Amino acid sequence: MHCLSPCVCTLLGWESPLGKDGEWLQFVKFANIEEDTPSYHRSYDFFVSRFSEMCHSSHDDLEIRTKIRMSGIKGLQGVVRKTVNDELQANIWDPQHMDKIVPSLLFNLQHVEEAESRSPSPLQATEKEKESPTELAERCLRELLGRAAYGNIKNAITPVLIHLDNHSLWEPKIFATRCFRIIMYSIQPQHSHLVIQQLLGHLDANSKSAATVRAGIVEVLSEAAVIAASGSVGPTVLEVFNTLLRQLRLSIDYALTGSYNCITGVSSKIIKEHEERMFQEAVIKTIGSFASTLPTYQQSEVMAFIMNKVPLPSTQQSIEAGKAGENRNRLTQIMLLKSLLQVSVGFQCSNMLTALPSAFLDRLLSAALMEDAEIRLFVLEILISFIDRHDNRQKFSTISTISDISVLKLKVEKCSRQDSVFMKKHSQQLFRHIYLICKEESNIQAHYEALYSMLVLISIELANEEVVVDLIRLVLAVQEIAQINEDNLTAYNRCALFALGAAYLNLISQLITVPTFCQHIHEVIQMRQKEAPYLLPEDVFVEKPRLSKSLDRLGPEVFFWQSKISEVLGGSGYNADRLSTPYVPQLTDEDRLSKRKSIGETISLQVEVESRNSPEREQRAPAEEITYETLKKAIVDSVAVEEQERERRRQVVEKFQKAPFEEIAAHCGARATLLQSKLNQIFEITIRPPPSPSGTITAAYGQPQNHSIPVYEMKFPDLCVY
């Protein structure tokens, strides 16, 4: 009979802390016996308590203390093996048992003794003697977690979280990270999301704990997400990110108010801003780690979810007023965009229509028009991470007028049909925002490097012939911004725009390989090297840029001429008419709703007005004089027309929703009859033209003109008829 009761403790010699080694092995042997007939009256509560006590032994003698602890760990291991598969026994996974077993194992994991073996030589020691309480505790913990079923994970993980809280082990985070690595690698993979959800709940429970504690929990979350298999976050993916973003927003409030109670402002704890900033960076890193484990379609959902939480100045989303509200909005915008950038960096999608849906792109580009330079830079970096699908960005991170781009080893592929559709739909929207960002005075070198990368990546990844033409027009318009300087840009901004245009045109001319185009670009760059080196990136985008204040007295030979480019590219099959048309960004509703600047400041309506600073003023036709009243009337009239059209559509919809069927049928019938009569007239004119007696029509000045013969009267050779 294999019955065991508390009195066996005395029989085995456990009245002393250690007992005899030969008697101790009896329980281990008993635990490994496979029983055919289960026992209904066996209890292990005493053994769990006794073995847990032995695991915490603090005997003065190191060797005896080590043996006692190892005996306790082996005893717990035996209890687990004996009870975990016995459905008739008291459930070992109950909190009353787990609250003793798990902390006992963690205690031995936490305390690593310096001298774990007193053997005279490691070579003479057996494998059993080499084993330490730490190694044995880790093996026992792995075995325990590996046996945990779906419903037992929570009871096994909760004592771990409590132990880390009670012993302040989140702040160094080394031990906490080690524990959860053991946990994630030990449990069954399909249960990984349960651990992550418990960590998220624990993070919420510690919302008002010190930033170092919250940062430790978030770091452990990040590690767990990396270990977890793809898609292991579970069905509530957005809830995970919602929790992290909520903690991010709370941290911003804590840093601004200096209190964990944002309503009353009363807090007994001192909040350190740098610690909150460290926590925010940890949250952003964790968001990226989580997103990297998700499939592509879920990453798209997560990015849309994050973007929808970014506060933007629009009619749909209110912005907090006041100085405090502005600071909170700005910090929230920056942190959310940084989170979005973390997700987009690991995002791989070959179809840009899927990667950048219209609603997402509209909100993202709205942030590009904000005054804050840091926010604009984040938007550019996010767009670059989406477009750069072949890792080309690092190959031209430095802006330069390189003479041979083949050394860059750029990976260029033909624009796919989906990408062509995307550019046809969104190219003007992208170009417009690039143009407006170029006009910002607060731009620094990082902005111009991002703009250059953006232009080049569009040329490599998304460009067909039409897109290339529009990009060249856009860069020439940017050159005109710096040349005319209606926005009163600084000398650095103007030189940077000139240098940006030179670098891009130098690269695109080598990509499309039209010799006359390359020659014109090369000649202008050479002239700038001699006469105006401060218009080239090698002199501008350096630590100490060399600038010039005499930018208004530059000769025409240092500019790229639109007429010349149109001529050389038009002769190679490009659309010369489109190339010769100056780029003009369109006015949109976004500008009318913008609160950061007036319409006149937000967008420049490029009209063909004579300018003494333009190098092509001799070649431009005189344009109609544009006055303030003309512009005002044009804007007001367009708004009125839009309002009338919107009202007409509303009336039509209302009529079809509320009018009787007979009235609608009569109305449609009358419209159909009218349409049919018009079509009959058109067919009569086109198919049956009036015959001419001589077969020809005498045109002006007595010149005979052949009349077109209807198709049905034409005679075709037999071989041409299918």
NUMARLUM-784551 format. One record per residue (C-alpha): x, y, z. Coordinates in steps of 0.25 Angstrom, whole numbers, plus 5000, padded with zeros to 4 digits. Example, Ala and Ser with C-alpha at 12.3 -4.5 7.8 and 13.67 -1.06 7.14 Angstrom:
residues 2
504949825031505549965029
***
This chain:
residues 722
500050005000500550144996499850225006500550345013500150425025500750535033501350435043502250385032503050505034503450455048503750315042504650375032505450445042504950585038504850625053506150685050506450795040507150705030506850555034507650435029508050435014507650285012506250315019506050445011506150364998504850285002503950404999504550424985504450284982502950284987502650404978503150334965502250214967501150194957499850154964498750074957497750104968497650244973497450274988496350364993496850395006498250445004498650585007499950665004499650795010500650765021501750725012501550855003501750945016502850855021503650855008503451005006503951035019505250955016505451035003505551155012506551095021507551195027508451095035509751155039510651045032510651075017510750925013509550885022508750995018508950955003508550815006507350855013506850945002507150844991506350745000505250835000505250864985505250714982504150694992503250794985503650734972503150594977501850654982501550724968501850594961501050514970499750604970499750674957499150564949498250504960496850564958496450504972497450584980497350724985497650814973499150854974498850974966497951034976498551174981498751114995499851024989500351114978500551224988501551134995502251054984502551164974503151264984503951154990504551124976504751274973505451294986506551194982506651254968506851384974507951344984509151294977510251244987511651284984512151144989511151044985512050924986513150884996513750774987515250764987515250774972514150794962514750684954514450584965513050634968511850554963510750614955509850614967510850684975511050794965509650824965509250954973507850994979507751104968507951004956506950904963505951014966505951054952505750914947504650894956503951024952504050984938503450844941502350914949501951014938502150914927500950824933500050954935498750944927497951064921497151084934498451074943499351174937498751294945498951224959500351194955500751334950500051414961501051374972502151414963501651554961501351564976502751514980503451614970502551724977502851684991504351684989504451804980505051724968504451804957505351924958506651844955505751764945506951664943506351554952504951584947505351574933506051444936504751384943503851414931504851364921504751234929503251244929503051274914503951164910503351064919501851074917501151024905501251124893499751134892499651194906500651304904499551404903499051374917500351414923500451544914499051584919499351554933500551654932499651754925498651744937499851754947500351884940498951944941498951904956500251984958499752104950500152194962501452124966502852184963503252204949504452104951503451994955502552014943503752024934504151884939502851824937502851884923504251834920503751694924502551704915503551744904504351614906503151524907502551584894503851544887503851404892502451384889502051314876501451394865499951434868500151394883499551524888498251454886496851504881496851634889498051694881497551844881497251834896498751804898499151934891498052004897498651974911500052014907499552144901498652174913499952154922500652254912499552354914499552344929501052364929500952484921499952544931500852504943502052574937501252704934500452704947501552654956500552564963499952424962498552484965498352574953496952624958497352674972498852694969499152634983500152524984501052474994502152424984503152504977503052494962504352504954504152544940505352474935504852344941503452364934504252394921504952264923503652184925503052254913504252204904504052064910502552064906502852104892503951994891502951894896501851944886502851914875503251774881501751734881501451784867502651704862502051574866500751604859500351564845500251674834498751704835498751714850499951814849499151904839498051904850498951934861499552054853498152104849497752094864498952174869498752284858497352304862497752334876498652444871498052574875497952664862497352804860496052764852494552784854494452634858495452634869495552744880496852794885497052834899497152984901498153064909499653054911499552924919498652864909499552904898500752834905499952704907499452704893500852724888501452614897500352514893500552544878502052514879501952394888500852334879501552364866502852304872502052174875501452174861502852184856503352064864502251984858502452034844503952004844503651854845502451864835502651794822501551804811501751794796500451864793500452014797498952024795498851924807499951984815499452124814497952134813497252264810496752294824498052264831498852344821497952464822498152464837499652444836499852554826499052644834500052634845501152674835500552814834500752844849501652954853502452864862503752824855503852694863502552644859502752674844504052594845503352474851502252474840503352474829504152364836502852284837502552304822503952264818503852134826502552104818503152134805504552074807504251924804505651884799506551954810507052054801506952174811508252144817509052144804508752294802508652344816509552454813509152564803510152584792510352604777511052474775511552464761511252314759510052254767510452114763511352104775510152124784509551984779508152034779507151924777506151974767504951894762503851924752502651994758501551894760500051914756499651934770500752034773500252114760498852114765499352164779500152274772499052314763498152324775499052394785500252454778499752594777499452584792500852534796501452644787500652754792501052724807502552704803502452844796501852904809502852844818503952904810503353044813503553024828504553114834504753024846505352914837506752864841507752774834506952644838505752694831506452724818507052584819505752524821505152604810506252554801506052414805504552424802504752474788505752374785504952254790503752304783504652304770505152164773503952094779502752154773503052234760502552224746502852324735501752414740502152414754503652444750503152564742502352614754503452594764504352684755503252784754503152784769504652804771504752914762503552984769504352964782505553034775504653144772504253154787505653184791505953274779504753364781504653354796503253404798503253334811504453404817505253284819506653294826507953284817508153134823506753094818506853154805508253094802507752954808506552954798507552994786508452874791507252784792506852804778508252794772508452654780507152604775507252644760508652584760508152454765506852444756507652494744508552364745507352274748506552314735507852314727507552424717508852484712508452624710507752634723508952574730509852684723508952794727508952754742510452734742510652864735509852944746510552864757511952894752511553044751511053044765512352974769513153094763512253214766511253174777511753054785510753084796509653034787510152894788509952794799511452774801511552914807510152924813509852794820511152794829511452824843511752974840511053004827511653114818510553204814510353334806509453454808509553504794508553394789507653504782508853534772509053394767509253384752508353294743509453194740509353134754507953104753507252984747506353034736504952974734504953004719506252934717505852814725504552814717505252824704506252714707505252614713504152644703505152604692505252464699503852434699503452494713502152584714502752724710501452794712501352744726502852774729502752914724501552944734501952994747501552914759500352974767499852904780498352904781497552974792496852864800495852864811496952834821497552974818496153034821496052964834497452984838497653064851499153074851499253174839498353254830498053214816499053314810500153264820499853114819499853104804500453184793499653194780500653194770500253284759501053324747501453464751502653534746503753524756505053604754505753484762505353374752506353334743505353294732504553434733504953454718504253334714502953344721501753404715501053524722500053474732498753534736498953624748498453554761498053644772497553614786496053644782496253544771496753434780495653464790494553454780495153324774495153264788493753314792493153274779493753134780493153114794491853164790491853064778492152954787491052984797490052994785490552854780490452794794489052854796488552794782489052664786488352664799487052704792487152584782487452484793486252534801485352534789485752384786485552344801484152414803483452434790482352334785482852224776481952274764482552414765483952354764483552264753482952374745484152464747485152354743484252324731484352464726485852474728485952344720485152394709485952524708487252444708486752354697486352464688487752534690488452394687487652384674488052524669489552484672489452354665488752424653489952514652491052424654490552294646489752354635490452484630489852564619490552524606491352614597491052614582492552614578493052524590493852644594493652774602494252904597494952974609495353114610496253174600495753074590496552954596495852814594495652734607495252584607494052554614494152434624493452304619492552234629493152104635492052014629492352064615493852034616494351924607495351834614496251724608495851584612497051554620496751674629495351624632495251534645
***
